C-alpha cells in the first residue's frame, strides 16, 4: 500500500460544500468511520482484474447459472 496521506476528509467536505450541503464534525466523523470500515473492500473490488473473465453469451437472468464442469 502506498504511504500517501488520505485526503478523504478534505475531499468529502469539499464535495458536500459544492452541493450546498453543510456537514458538521459528527457527520464527517461518521463518513470517515464508514470509509475506514468499507474502504479497503471497495478498493479491492475496483482493482479486481476482469480481463480474463469470459462474458456469458445469451444471458437469461430468469434461469439459474449453468453448473461449472470440474477441472
N, C-alpha and C positions, 0 to 999 in steps of 0.2 A: 504494500500500500504506500502511496506517496505521502510525504510529510508536509504537504501544503496545508495551510490553515483552512479550517472550514468556515466559509463566509456565508453559511446558510441563513444565519440570523439577519445579517445585513440585506441579503437578497430577498428574504420573505418580507421583512419590514418595508423595504423599498417597493416591492411588488404590490403589497396591500395598499400602501400610500398612493401609488399610481392609480389604483382603482377607487380611491377615495374612502378606503376602509381604514378606520383607526383601530389599532390593536394595542392593548396595554401590555405591561410586562408579564402579567399572568398568562394572557392568551399566547404571547410569543413564547413563553416558557413551555406551555402545553405543546405548541407546534414543534419546538426543539426536542421535547421528550418523544413525541411520535416519530420524528425524524431519526432519533437515536435508536429507537426500537426497530423500525421498519426499513430504515435507510440501507443497511447492508444487504438485506434480501432483495430490495428493489434494484440496487446496483447489480447484483448477480443476474437478475432477470434481464436487465438492459444489456449487460455484457455477454449474455448467452449467445453462442455462435450457432445459428440455424442454417448455415450454408450447406451442411451435409445432409440435412433432412429432406427426404423426397416428399413433395406435396402429394396429397391424395387426389386422384382424378375422379370425377363424377361423384363428388362427396354428397352423401344423403344423410343429413343430420337427424332424420327420423328413424334411422337404423343404428344399432349398436356397431361399434367398430369391429372389423374382422379380427379374428384371433391371429396373433403372430405365430408363425411356424418356428419351432425350436431350432436354434443354430447348430 
